[in-house]
Amino acid sequence: MNLILLGPPGAGKGTQAKMLQNAHGFVQLSTGDMLRAAVKAGTEVGKLAKDIMDRGDLVPDEVVVSIIDERIDQADCAGGFILDGFPRNTGQAEALDALLDKKGMKLDRVIEMKVDDDALVERITGRFSCKDCGEGFHDIYKPTQKDGVCDGCGSTNLVRRSDDNEETVRSRLQTYHRETEPLLPYYQDKGILKQVDGMASMEEVARQIEAALAA
Ligand code: AMP
């Protein structure tokens, strides 16, 4: 099954994608993660993307479309994939339709995770993760048991994303409302859109997503 998790930054797309990956073997394809890896590696794409990402703007469509185009061709995607953070505007959605068509593939579901903006700012500005094992934490909702030490692996290498500050988060939310929300009627018209309550607990959101996949 091939699906899109659609929702504003901080809606929990990454968390749910990882749960779906564990439960079903679908591969999580996060353009944000891929771009951050490119920035870290200092590639041409990374150099181009860094300032844009720090402002909370969108990286040019052709860059993300070609990243996804190549990634979907890899063998592990044959059993299904979850697009997390892509597409983010109608140009990307149309390009995705065209490239899936070309590959003889299709989208089965688009899941919208609904969350309100103020809750998102609190969620995002408080989050941090372990650079060594990837475990995610939050200042209020999921602090580490010992200050400055990862519960998972004991590392003290805890990091925050440079775009997780309030100013950039507000700008990323505006970008979401302006550019990405028009995708909801786009997928509604195709009859593959389902909605879940992104404000519910992680387990409840997962349950609603499973129901949406089974429907
Ligand atoms: P995310 O991790 O999904 O919140 O993405 C972090 C940042 O990467 C975004 O604010 C954008 O600057 C960039 N980005 C990620 N995915 C896309 C995309 N599909 N199109 C354009 N820019 C993207």
Residues whose N, C-alpha, C, O or C-beta is under 5 A from the ligand:
A	BS01	AMP	P9 T31 G32 D33 L35 I52 M53 G56 D57 L58 V59 V64 D84 G85 F86 P87 R88
